[in-house]
Amino acid sequence: MSYEFLRIEQNDAGVATMTLNRPDKLNAYSHEMEGEMREATAALGSDPEVRTVVVTGEGRAFSAGGDVSTMVPGGGWDLGTQGRFERFKGLHQVALNLHQMPKPTIAMVNGFAVGAGANLAMSCDIRVASENARFGLAFVNVGLGDDMGGAWFLPRLVGTGKALELYLSGSIIDAAEALRIGMVNQVVPHEELSEVTYELAGRLARGATHAQGLVKEMISRGLNMTLEELLDFEAERQSAEMEHPNHAEGVSAFLEKRDAKFPG
């Protein structure tokens, strides 16, 4: 896959990296970049050779979100209400592609992640942040509400009260505070960010990919189900999963006291 504003790389372990590559604009989204992100996340999700996906940014930012310089008259948003709706729907598909991807996704947050950039990170399953990272949901600072699913992701990570505080204040928090409130999973020294992230990504890539996808589905559905509904769903899917080769390999490896070699 070759793109103008993204770089896609894959290693021998099945770990693919999608790097936002517009560093002169702090990896802020242009219309063209949004289309590339939508296409790339769909392709990575369906590629059987990809077992884990890492999302990061080139340069000193993860992503500044929407490119505010284009939000002036003549800047590209003069599309009418319906036209803007369709553009947002296209961008929002990126969040859906990552959230619903049947394999683990990791945001490697190397710097600023604000607005829709923070929401991109929250679309991933796990967030590993550099100590240099900064986060903010600063939509109100430009007279907007939210997009790309942050109002769904953030309350589930940090609670409703803290989410409202971050959105209503438009304030920027550092990586340590993001870790304290549960917005990120790990904070590491900047020079160790890549090593720590790819060690985790490699470990996940060696896992039972099909079962990992099932876990993601169970947790996502469970957020909007009663306990009884989730238990029924678990019984249905777990019964079927016991026929998958991942299960047979996992049981054999456990009994033989060896590392499992799960098929993709």
N, C-alpha and C positions, 0 to 999 in steps of 0.2 A: 504494500500500500504506500503510495506516494502522495504527499499533500504539500501545499504551500505554507500553511500556518500550523501544521502539526508534524511531529516526527514519530514514526512508529518503528519500534525495534523489538526483536524477540530473541531470547537466548535459548540454549539447548535444553533447558529445564522446562520450557513451555511458559515462561514468564514473559509477557508482552508489556511494553512500556509505551504509553501515549504521552508525549511531551508537548505541551502547548508552546508554540514557538513564534511568539510575537514580542520578544523581550523589550523592544523599544517602546512598547505601549503597556508594559507590565503584564503582558499576556491577556489584555482586555479583549473581549469578544468583538470581532467584526462580523458582519452578516456572512461573509465568505467562510470565516473560521467556524461559525456556528454550524454551517452546512457540513463542513469537514468533520467536526466533532460528532455530529449525528451519524454520518456515514461510517466513521471509524469505530464508534462504540457498537454499532449494529454488527459490523464485520467481525470485530474481536469477540463479541458474544457468541457468534455462530461458528467461529473457527474451531474445529475439533483439536487442532494442534496447540491452541492457547488454553492454559489451565489456570492461570492467574493473571490479572491485569493491574498494572501500576499506573497511576495518573500523576503527573508532576508538571512543573513549569520550567522553562528555560530562563536563566538569569536570576535576578534577585526577587522575583515574585512567583508565586504559584499562579494566581490570576487576580487581576483587579476587577473582574466581572465585566459588566457592560461598559463599552467604550463611551464615556460621558461626552467626549468631544464630538460624537456624531449625533447627540441629542439636541442639536440646535436646528432651527429651520434650514432646510436644504442639506442636512447632514445624513439623510438616509432613512429617517423615521417618518417622513411625510407620506405615509401610506394610507391614511384614514384609519378609523377604528377597526374595521374588519381586516385591513392589511396588517396592522400591528398585531392583531389577535393571531393571525396565521403565522407571523414571524415568531411570536412567543411560543406558539404550539410547537414549532420546529425546534426551538431551543430547549423546550421542556422535554422533548423526546430524548435528549441526551441524558437527563436525570433519570428518566424511566429506563433507558437502556442499561445504565449502570446499576440502578437499584434492582432491576429484574434479571440482570445477567446471571445465568445459571453456573457461575463460577466466582471465586473470591475476587474482590476489587480492593485496592489499597490506594489511598491518597498519600503521596509523599510530599508534604507541604514544606517547601523550601524557603518561603518568604511570605509576602503579603497575600492573604486570601480574604478578599472583601466582597461584599455584595453577592452577586451570582457566582463569584469565585469561591467564596465560603460555601455556598450551596452546592457547587460542584464537588467540593471535598466531602460534604455531608452526604452526597449521593452515593459515595463509596462505602463499603462495609466497614473499613478500618482506616483510621487516620494516624499516620506517624508524622510528627512535626519537628522541624528544626527548632532549636531554642531561639532562632531569629524570626520565627514565623509570627505573624500578626493577623488577627481575625476581626472582622466587623460586618455587621448587617446594617450598613449605613444608607439604606434606601431613602429614609426620611430626610436625609441631608440634601437630596436632590428632588424632594417632593414626590416620592414614589412609595409604594407599599412593599411588595416582595414579588419574586418570580423564581422559577426553577426549583420550587418545592421546599424552600427553606422553612416556610411556616408549618410544614408537615414534619420535616426532619428534626429541626432544632428543639421543639418542645419535647420530643421523644428522647432526645439525648440529655437535655439539661433541665427539663421541667418547664411548665407554662410560665411561671413567674419570672424566671431568669431569661427565658426567651423574649418575653415582653419587654423586659428591661433593656436587653441588647437591641431589639428592634426600635423601641420608642426613643431611646437615647442616641442611637446611631454611633455609639462609642466604639473605639478600637481596643481590643484586649490583647495581651501578649500570650505567648505559648503557655507559660506557667499557669495563668488564669484559665486558659482554655482547657488545660489538663485538670485543674482543680474542679471545674464545673462539669466535666465529663464530655466536653465537646470533641476532644481528641483522645486517642488511646495511649499514646506515648509521646514524650518530648525527649529529644536526644541532642547532644552537641552537634552543631552544624556539620562539622567535618566527619561525623559518624552517621549522618542521615542515610546516605546511600547504602552503606554496609548493613545497617540495622534493617532497613526496609527490604533489601533484597534477600537477606537471610530469612526474614519472615515470609516473603513471597515464595522463595524456594521451598520452604517447609510446607506452605499451603499447596504449592503445585505438586508436591509428592503425595498429597492426600487423595481421598476418594472423591473425585470431582463431582460425580453424579450425586453422591450423598451430600456434599457441600451445597449444591444447588437446591436440594430438597430442604436442607436446614434453613437456607435463606427464605425459601417460600413459606415454610412453617412459621418462622418468626414474623415475616411480613404480614401474613394472613392473620396470625394470632393477635396482632395489635388491634384488629377490627372484628374479632370474633368473641363470643362468650367462651368460657372454659369448656362447656359441653360441646360446642361446635368444633373447637380446636381438637379436643380429644377424639372426636369422630373422624376428623380430617387426618390426624396422626395415625389412627388405626388403619384407615383406608390406604394411605400412602406407604406406611411402614410395612404393611402386609405385602404390597406390590414390590417394594424395594428389596425384600428378602430374596427375590428372584434375580436381582441384578448381579452381574459378575463381580462388582465391587464388594458385595457382601460375602460371597464365597471366598474371594481372595483375602479379605480381612479376617475371616474366621480361620482359614488355613494358616495364615501368618501368625495369628495369635497362638494357635495350638502348637505350631512348629517353632515358636519362639524366634521368629525372624522378622525383618522389616517387610512390610507389605509392599507389593508392586502393583498399584492400582491402574487398571486401564483407564484411558482418558474418557 
